[in-house]
Amino acid sequence: MNSDSRLLISDRAFVGLGSNLGDRAGHLLLAVRGMIDAGLVVSRLSSVYETEPVEVTDQPAFLNMVAELRRPLPAPEQLLARLLRIEHALGRKREARKGARTVDLDLLLYGDETRETEFLRLPHPRLHLRRFVLVPLAELEPQLIHPMWGRTISDLLAESEDDSSVKRWRP
């Protein structure tokens, strides 16, 4: 496969991780450990990025990253349930929509599947709009094709109207 081939992701899932309360880096580390402990195969991690909050801006800056998971994967709904259990175990409280949180785990992509149920939407409905997700995802797989938009992640990032700050975190 040459370097400019457009890739599909039939054997992988991608999870967005974020934290903006307490020990942000520690929460990300514990979330990755939680995924491994939950039987998930974490094959790659992006760099960690410090990002400004989007929409609800009166809150601390986030640390964000993306994890690539490889098969064997549980069904998408089961994977999401495991991610929600990890959030709960790490003290996530859902008091305010889009508010500050110890940890946030979002199932971004699951293979090339598309779904819309009460419990799960795939791909994540705002993935293509958010630099804090697109930048680390493009670091891992710039030529990955968004299953609904038919565009590469690097194209979506280049076309994004989101001008929020996303900088590689250097502790």
C-alpha positions in Angstrom: 0.0 0.0 0.0 1.5 3.3 -1.0 1.7 6.3 1.4 -1.2 8.2 -0.1 -3.7 5.3 -0.1 -7.0 6.1 1.6 -7.5 3.7 4.5 -10.6 2.2 5.9 -10.5 1.0 9.5 -12.4 -2.3 9.5 -10.3 -3.8 12.2 -9.9 -0.9 14.6 -11.7 1.5 16.9 -10.6 5.0 18.0 -11.4 6.5 21.4 -11.0 10.2 22.3 -9.8 10.8 25.9 -10.1 14.1 27.7 -9.6 15.6 31.2 -9.8 19.1 32.7 -10.1 18.5 36.4 -7.5 17.5 39.0 -4.5 15.6 37.8 -5.4 15.7 34.1 -2.5 13.7 32.9 -3.0 11.2 35.7 -6.6 10.7 34.7 -5.6 10.1 31.1 -3.1 7.5 32.2 -5.6 5.8 34.5 -8.2 5.8 31.6 -5.7 4.0 29.3 -4.9 1.5 32.1 -8.7 1.1 32.6 -9.1 0.2 28.9 -6.3 -2.4 29.2 -7.8 -3.8 32.4 -11.2 -4.0 30.6 -9.7 -6.4 28.1 -9.2 -3.9 25.3 -6.2 -4.0 23.1 -4.7 -0.5 23.1 -2.4 -0.6 20.1 -1.3 3.1 19.8 -1.7 6.4 21.6 -1.4 9.9 20.1 0.5 12.6 21.8 -1.2 14.5 24.6 -2.6 17.9 23.6 -3.6 20.9 25.7 -6.8 22.3 24.3 -9.1 25.1 25.2 -12.7 24.3 26.0 -15.2 24.4 23.2 -18.8 25.7 23.6 -18.7 25.9 27.4 -15.6 28.0 27.7 -15.7 29.0 31.4 -13.8 26.0 32.6 -10.1 24.8 32.8 -8.1 23.8 29.7 -8.3 20.1 28.7 -5.7 17.5 28.0 -6.8 15.4 25.1 -5.5 12.4 23.2 -6.7 9.5 21.0 -6.3 5.8 21.5 -6.4 3.2 18.8 -7.9 -0.1 19.8 -7.4 -3.3 17.8 -9.4 -6.5 17.5 -10.6 -8.5 19.3 -13.1 -5.8 20.0 -16.4 -6.2 21.8 -19.5 -5.1 19.9 -19.8 -1.3 19.7 -22.5 -1.0 22.4 -20.4 -3.2 24.7 -17.3 -1.2 24.1 -19.2 2.0 24.9 -20.5 0.4 28.1 -16.9 -0.4 29.1 -15.8 3.1 28.5 -18.7 4.5 30.6 -17.7 2.2 33.4 -14.1 3.4 33.3 -15.4 7.0 33.4 -17.5 6.2 36.4 -14.6 4.4 38.2 -12.4 7.5 37.6 -15.0 9.8 39.3 -16.8 11.2 36.2 -19.9 13.0 37.2 -22.4 14.2 34.6 -23.7 17.3 36.4 -23.5 19.8 33.5 -23.6 19.1 29.8 -20.2 19.8 28.3 -18.9 20.9 31.7 -15.6 20.2 33.5 -14.8 16.5 34.1 -12.2 14.2 35.5 -12.3 12.1 32.4 -14.2 11.8 29.2 -14.0 8.8 26.9 -15.7 9.0 23.5 -16.1 6.2 21.0 -15.1 8.1 17.9 -15.0 5.4 15.2 -15.6 1.7 15.2 -14.3 0.2 12.0 -16.3 1.8 9.2 -19.6 1.3 11.0 -22.4 3.9 11.1 -25.1 3.6 13.7 -27.7 5.8 15.2 -29.4 4.4 18.3 -30.6 5.9 21.5 -27.4 4.7 23.2 -24.8 5.1 20.5 -24.0 7.2 17.4 -21.2 6.1 15.1 -19.1 7.8 14.0 -19.2 10.3 16.9 -21.5 13.0 15.6 -19.1 15.9 16.3 -15.9 14.2 15.4 -15.5 16.1 12.1 -16.1 19.5 13.8 -13.6 19.3 16.7 -9.9 20.1 16.4 -9.2 18.6 19.8 -10.2 15.2 18.3 -9.0 15.8 14.7 -5.5 16.8 15.6 -4.6 13.7 17.6 -6.5 11.4 15.3 -4.6 12.9 12.3 -1.4 12.3 14.1 -2.2 8.6 14.2 -4.0 8.1 10.9 -4.1 11.2 8.6 -5.4 9.2 5.6 -8.1 7.4 7.5 -11.5 7.9 5.8 -14.5 9.2 7.8 -17.2 6.6 7.1 -20.0 9.1 6.6 -18.2 12.0 5.0 -15.9 10.0 2.7 -13.0 12.4 3.5 -9.7 11.8 5.1 -9.1 13.0 8.7 -6.4 15.3 7.4 -8.8 16.8 4.9 -11.5 17.3 7.6 -8.8 19.0 9.9 -7.7 21.3 7.1 -11.4 22.2 6.3 -12.4 22.6 10.0 -13.9 26.0 11.0 -12.9 25.3 14.7 -10.2 27.7 15.5 -9.7 26.6 19.2 -6.2 26.2 20.4 -4.7 22.6 20.3 -1.1 22.4 21.2 1.1 19.5 22.0 1.4 19.3 25.8 4.9 19.5 27.2 4.8 19.0 31.0 
